[in-house]
Amino acid sequence: MGTYKVSIPARDRLSALIREGVRPTGVFATLFDPAVTDILGSVGFHFVIVDSEHTPMEPRDALGHVRAATSRGMLAFARLPDSLPTTIRRYMDVGVDGIILPHVETAEQMAAAVSVSRFSPEGSRGSGPGSYMAGYSPVPEWEDIKAWATRNTMVIPQIESRKGLENVEQICAVNGVGAVIFGPGDLAQDLGLSLMEMNAPVIREAWERTKAAAAAHGLWTMTPWVHGGKQTPNAGADIVFHHYDVYFMREAAQSAFDECMAETREKGM
């Protein structure tokens, strides 16, 4: 059964968590196996982001994660490799709750992406009633599906460059933006800093500017979770996410290995 039949709109679900005083928290999925998302959902994470920007994952791979997320009551977003209309449409048809667009730098770029994500008369998205998103529904139900999809699907820009920051107020003003991601890592590099300097004053100032722009238009802010968040550029974020599923695996593996080696040394083996 597709997402149309079973999903509460993403905005409503996120709003409910925030009203309850819970900060929605998710994880980037970089591994192909949907079991990753299933496990993350079993722990309690609220959403997963399928990363197609920095992995070879395609829409067919995202579909498995969407199904796993749906079974766990999670939201599923996808970070796209680009903002091409064909890319946006293919990911939307597999039923993601939102698309994340990397390196958005102008309001015009953002408006074009929103248009592709919306059905007529608001945009240019093509009809796909046989898709997972539509619940494989018959054509007579299509008008209801269109209304549901327009409300449910979030379009989220990443602000992660000097130019994007310069235009953040105009980007946030585009009708149809669902939330705004602040990317301190890529922004730091674009400003001539290193990834280790994400806490530099200029990055904190950029974060405050992004927060203000989002707040002015009633938008949520999303950032990577950095330990010790009060001192890093995610202080005050409405929604946070962890990098990455593979980090969790590596940390757990390292801990288990170190524990085993420590016991081995203690016993003189």
Buried (B, 14 or more C-beta within 10 A) or exposed (E): EBBBBEBEBBBEBBEEBBEEEEEBBBBBBBBBBBEBBBBBBEEEBBBBBBBBBEBEBBBEBBBBBBBBBBEBEBBBBBBBBEBEBEBBBBBBBBBBBBBBBBBBBBBEBBBBBBBBBBBEEBBBBEEBBBBBBBBEBEEEBBEEBBEBBBEBBBBBBBBBBEEBBBBBBBBBBBEBBBBBBBBBBBBBBBBEBEEEBBBBEBBBEBBBBBBEBBBEBEBBBBBBBBEEBEEBBBBEBBBBBBBBBBEBEEEEEEEEEEEEEEEEEEEEE
